Amino acid sequence: MVFDYIQKYPHRTKQILGISYEQLQSLLNCAINRYKEIKTKQESQKIRINAPGGGRPEKLLIQEQICLCLFYLRQMPTFQVLGMLFGVSKTEANDTFHDWIPILRDILPSSLLEQVSNNESDLLFVQEVLTNFRLLVDSMEQPINRPSDDKEQQKYFSGKKRQHTLKNQVIGLPSAKDIVEVDVGSRGPTADIRKVP
């Protein structure tokens, strides 16, 4: 299991998850606290017929679920491979990832454009300021299952990788301290630098 390996070899955390072991511990604490707040609120609004604690127990600990999500974001495996690495099914790996993404988005700082996206005047100002900077763009392609429809196959085929992929892209300022925009899971032709101011 990936989480057990990280616990045994904490100095390799950055290679596996993209953050240091100390940052992982801090993120785990914040995410678990936020998760407990959400669960407490949900429980207070429920009308119960059965006693709490019923149902099928989860296979992964909360820490392992967060680690699964971070591992996916860093390594971009298919959900089949992700499930095998964490000892769960492909469906459970997918569900776990999508359960934790909103919580991680909630506790982690948003990108610069996300912060100003609700206010059009602020967004226009930031876009104008960004034209004076050189931006760093890094992208990676994640393999996906081959679509069955011929037209869909053409949309997702990457000539560079010689397979069907989705593109993930991060745009930051030269100091690499500020993330301007993040684009995850887009088709290659729509996830390029031209869409950024």
Helices and strands as residue ranges (DSSP letters): H 2-8, G 10-12, H 13-17, H 21-45, H 62-75, H 79-86, H 90-107, H 112-116, H 120-130, E 136-143, H 150-156, E 157-158, E 163-172, E 179-186, G 188-190, G 193-195
